[in-house]
Amino acid sequence: MNLKRLFCVSVFITALLLLYAQGFHKEKYDFGFQSDDVGPQVPIPSRDSSTANEKAQGSHTRSLTGSSNSSVTARRVDVGHTDQDQYKLRHDQECPTMRRFLTSYYGLRLQDAGGVSFFTKYNDEYNVLYCSVPKVASTNWKRMMIVLAMTESERSKLTTEKLNNMRNVHNDPRVKALSFIGYKTHPNDRTYANYFKFAIFRHPFTRMVSAWRNKFQTEKVNKYFYKNYGVDIIKLTRGDAGVARFYGNNEENLITFREFVVGIKNGIIDRHWSSQSEICMPCEVNYDYVGFFEYLTDDTNYIWDQIGVRDEMVRADHISENGQLKSTTVYTRELFNELTQEEIDDLYHFYEKDFVLFGYDKDVNSPTFPYPAVPRVT
């Protein structure tokens, strides 16, 4: 059997395994979903042959053109990015306790299908691995992976407007997942020892609110999500008569937030509102950098610097605390203040691993909400 046939067989087997993961209740992958959390738009990075990702322990510095340049070091960044020393202290303290939490059924099936390898995107030229968490600005990060994969000629013709208007980035072949090398390919494999590995996480409550709004509250009904999840939630909360009313008039019978909560409590789970810890496995994968949506601008700039992207266009504000983050935070407070304490506690227990590991506050009225316990470098 030649190499081409072996590759095709490997891709076919991986696809079957991922389809297998869809076979339990409505907890399934969506390969053709509509736009993800569009989030803050980002400018186009440019190549610069004078800097790159310098790994710790004296590993070589890789230039943006792919060549080795040991005389160049990464530029120091004086911004308020996530304090990695503080994160590692919390990681080392809390990860051993994670064993007391049972992995959800959805998380187990993700693992069976090579979950973290499916969500981990890679670029061999820049030696970077990115674990993509849905609803954590993942659409924009995938756009950036596409840009990194472009030739100089392609990038010279690209404008920021064209980049931000890219559609179907989730299925773009330039956004390559480790699972398509092999479903058991893991970010910790020796092949990726010198790759810069990073992941971005978000407060579980603001993330699930974002998922509800994006998948179930759009002006035009999201047919995929209502067919695969919404109808089951409506049947669970309103009965068959409610389903009939929904089919009779979609726009007037959309899923309420409380109904969405009931669906989660009853195991109607999709990756857009599942546990982030079960997607990116931060206690198992040796990430070089863990950032947070709440610090997105500074974390993004810092990550670009480590990868080797130095164009000042990238240093623009991707998100402001008085913009989208505030809107989502206020909206989350309003919705959660309408829930009972029992409903909030049930949601906390569902996302408990994320809360414990990242130190988020479950009290939406707390002055620290929605920020993680891990501070920023100032």
C-alpha positions, 0 to 999 in steps of 0.5 A, spaced: 500 500 500 503 506 497 503 512 502 498 516 498 493 510 500 495 510 507 494 517 508 487 516 505 485 510 510 488 514 516 483 520 514 477 516 513 479 512 520 479 519 523 473 521 520 469 515 522 472 516 529 469 523 530 462 521 527 462 515 532 463 521 537 456 524 535 452 518 536 450 519 543 444 523 545 445 530 542 452 531 544 456 531 537 461 535 533 459 540 528 463 540 522 459 545 518 456 550 523 455 557 522 460 563 524 463 562 531 464 567 536 466 572 531 469 576 537 474 582 536 477 583 529 484 582 528 489 586 523 493 582 519 500 580 521 506 581 517 513 576 516 519 579 519 525 575 519 529 579 525 525 575 530 521 569 532 519 564 537 525 563 542 523 557 547 526 556 554 532 552 556 536 555 550 533 552 544 534 556 538 530 562 535 526 561 529 526 566 524 519 568 521 522 566 514 523 559 517 530 559 518 534 559 524 537 565 527 541 564 534 543 571 534 536 574 534 532 574 541 525 575 542 523 582 543 521 584 551 513 585 551 511 590 557 504 589 557 499 586 561 498 579 559 497 573 563 502 572 569 505 565 567 508 564 573 502 565 577 498 561 572 503 555 573 503 555 580 495 555 580 496 549 575 501 545 579 496 546 585 489 545 582 491 539 577 492 534 582 485 535 585 482 534 578 482 527 579 476 528 584 472 530 578 469 525 574 470 526 566 463 528 563 460 523 558 461 528 553 468 529 555 469 521 555 467 521 548 471 526 545 477 523 548 475 516 544 475 521 538 482 524 539 479 530 542 485 534 544 488 533 537 482 535 533 481 542 537 489 543 536 491 547 530 498 547 527 503 551 523 509 547 521 513 553 518 512 558 525 512 552 530 506 553 533 500 549 536 494 552 538 488 549 542 481 552 539 476 553 544 469 555 541 466 561 543 473 564 545 475 568 539 476 562 535 474 564 529 479 570 529 485 565 531 483 561 525 483 566 521 490 568 523 492 561 522 490 561 515 494 568 514 500 564 517 499 559 512 499 564 506 505 565 501 508 572 501 504 573 494 497 571 497 499 576 503 501 582 499 494 582 496 490 581 503 487 587 506 484 587 513 477 588 511 478 581 507 481 578 512 475 579 517 470 578 512 473 571 511 467 565 511 467 558 513 474 559 516 473 552 520 473 548 514 479 551 511 484 546 509 489 551 511 487 550 518 490 544 520 488 539 526 493 534 529 487 529 528 488 529 521 495 527 521 493 521 526 487 521 531 492 519 536 497 525 535 498 529 541 501 536 542 506 532 547 509 528 542 516 529 541 515 532 534 512 538 537 517 539 543 520 545 540 513 548 538 510 554 541 503 551 544 498 556 547 490 556 549 485 561 551 480 560 556 474 564 558 469 565 564 464 559 563 458 563 564 459 568 559 462 563 554 455 559 555 451 565 554 455 567 548 453 560 545 446 561 547 446 568 543 450 565 537 446 559 536 439 560 539 437 567 539 440 569 532 435 573 527 435 568 522 434 561 525 440 557 526 437 551 522 443 546 524 443 547 532 435 547 532 435 541 528 440 537 532 439 541 539 434 546 540 428 541 538 430 536 543 431 542 548 424 545 546 421 538 547 424 537 554 421 544 556 415 545 553 413 538 550 410 535 543 405 541 543 411 546 544 415 543 538 409 544 534 408 551 535 416 552 534 415 549 527 409 553 526 412 559 528 420 559 529 421 566 530 416 567 536 418 560 539 426 561 540 429 557 546 429 562 552 436 562 556 432 558 562 430 552 557 438 552 555 440 551 562 435 545 563 438 542 556 445 543 559 443 540 566 439 534 562 446 532 557 444 536 551 451 538 550 455 541 544 463 543 544 460 550 544 458 550 551 462 544 554 467 544 559 473 547 556 478 543 560 475 537 557 477 540 550 484 542 551 486 538 557 490 543 560 492 539 566 495 534 561 498 538 555 504 542 556 502 549 554 507 554 553 502 559 554 495 559 557 491 566 556 484 568 557 479 572 553 478 577 559 485 579 557 485 578 550 488 584 547 494 583 551 495 576 551 494 576 543 500 581 542 504 577 547 503 570 543 504 574 536 511 576 539 513 569 541 511 566 535 515 572 531 509 576 528 511 583 530 507 588 525 505 594 529 498 593 526 497 587 530 498 591 536 491 594 535 486 593 541 482 587 539 477 588 545 476 593 550 473 592 557 468 597 555 466 594 549 464 587 547 467 584 554 462 589 558 456 588 554 457 580 555 458 581 562 452 585 563 448 581 559 450 575 563 449 578 570 442 580 567 440 573 565 443 569 571 440 574 576 433 571 573 436 564 575 435 560 582 440 559 586 439 551 585 440 552 577 446 556 578 449 551 582 448 546 577 451 550 572 457 551 577 458 543 578 457 542 570 463 547 569 467 546 576 473 544 573 474 550 569 472 554 575 477 551 580 483 551 575 482 558 572 479 561 579 473 564 576 468 567 581 461 563 580 458 570 583 456 574 577 455 580 582 462 579 584 466 585 583 471 580 580 467 577 575 468 575 570 476 575 571 480 569 573 484 569 579 490 569 575 493 576 574 496 580 569 503 582 569 503 589 570 
